[in-house]
């Protein structure tokens, strides 16, 4: 079983910054893609950023390009999301996805962390 634990969410004023962290643990024999999704009130869950292992450029939603940066530390099995120049429309529950292999490759999800950008 894989456990996914997020931290770093909270309340921030417009223009501020937050750094989200997501650490995976368990009997993991391989780490693959890791990413962040968000779901605002009344909206569907959407991709924010995703990063793969073994090469390739990170993917970002158009709405966050130039403001958010995703990175990963494979030794720590951790993915980060640095969020700068936050806007009220960034308010959402942010979910971490970890694609890992135990017997096969599948996605594991964190519990979600609330990010609120208030004016």
C-alpha positions in Angstrom: 0.0 0.0 0.0 1.2 3.5 -0.8 0.5 6.4 1.5 0.4 10.0 0.1 0.7 12.9 2.6 0.3 16.5 1.6 1.3 19.6 3.4 1.6 23.4 2.9 -1.9 24.5 2.1 -3.5 27.4 3.9 -4.7 31.0 3.6 -2.8 33.6 1.6 -3.4 37.0 0.2 -3.4 37.8 -3.5 0.1 38.1 -4.8 1.4 35.8 -2.1 3.2 32.5 -2.3 2.7 28.9 -1.0 4.8 25.8 -1.4 2.9 22.5 -1.4 4.7 19.2 -0.5 3.6 15.7 -1.2 5.5 12.7 0.2 4.8 9.1 -0.8 5.7 6.1 1.4 5.2 2.4 1.4 6.4 -0.6 -0.5 7.2 1.3 -3.6 9.4 -0.3 -6.2 9.2 2.4 -8.8 8.1 6.0 -9.0 6.7 7.3 -12.3 4.7 10.5 -12.9 3.8 12.8 -10.0 1.4 15.6 -10.3 -1.0 18.2 -8.8 -4.6 18.6 -9.5 -7.2 21.0 -8.1 -10.9 21.3 -7.7 -12.6 24.6 -7.1 -16.1 24.8 -5.7 -18.6 23.9 -8.4 -15.9 22.9 -10.9 -14.4 19.6 -12.0 -11.0 18.4 -10.9 -8.3 19.7 -13.3 -4.7 19.2 -13.9 -2.4 21.8 -12.5 1.1 20.4 -13.1 2.6 17.0 -13.7 6.2 15.8 -13.9 7.6 12.4 -15.0 10.7 10.6 -14.1 13.3 9.6 -16.7 13.0 12.7 -18.8 10.5 15.0 -20.3 9.5 18.6 -19.5 6.9 19.3 -16.8 3.4 20.0 -17.9 1.4 22.9 -16.7 -2.1 24.2 -17.1 -2.2 27.4 -19.1 -3.7 29.2 -16.1 -0.6 28.6 -14.0 2.2 28.8 -16.4 4.8 31.3 -15.3 3.5 31.3 -11.8 3.7 27.7 -10.5 6.7 25.4 -10.6 6.6 21.7 -10.0 9.7 19.7 -8.9 10.5 16.4 -7.4 13.0 14.7 -5.2 13.1 11.0 -6.1 15.3 10.1 -3.1 12.6 11.5 -0.8 9.7 10.3 -2.9 8.4 13.9 -2.7 6.9 16.3 -5.2 6.6 20.0 -4.7 4.5 22.8 -6.1 5.8 26.3 -5.7 2.9 28.7 -6.2 3.8 32.4 -6.7 1.7 35.4 -7.6 -1.4 33.7 -6.3 -4.8 34.9 -7.4 -8.3 34.4 -5.9 -9.1 32.1 -8.8 -6.4 29.7 -7.6 -8.6 28.9 -4.6 -9.3 25.2 -4.6 -8.6 21.9 -3.0 -5.3 20.7 -4.3 -4.7 17.0 -4.7 -1.4 15.1 -5.2 -1.2 12.2 -7.5 1.7 9.7 -7.3 2.1 7.1 -10.0 3.9 4.2 -8.4 4.6 0.5 -8.9 4.0 -2.2 -6.3 2.7 -5.1 -8.3 1.7 -2.9 -11.2 1.6 0.7 -12.0 -1.3 2.7 -10.7 -2.1 6.2 -9.3 -2.4 7.0 -5.6 -3.9 10.2 -4.3 -3.5 12.4 -1.3 -6.4 13.6 0.8 -6.4 17.1 -0.6 -5.2 20.3 0.9 -7.2 23.6 0.9 -5.6 26.6 -0.7 -7.5 29.8 -0.2 -6.5 33.1 -1.8 -8.5 35.9 -0.2 -8.8 39.5 -1.3 
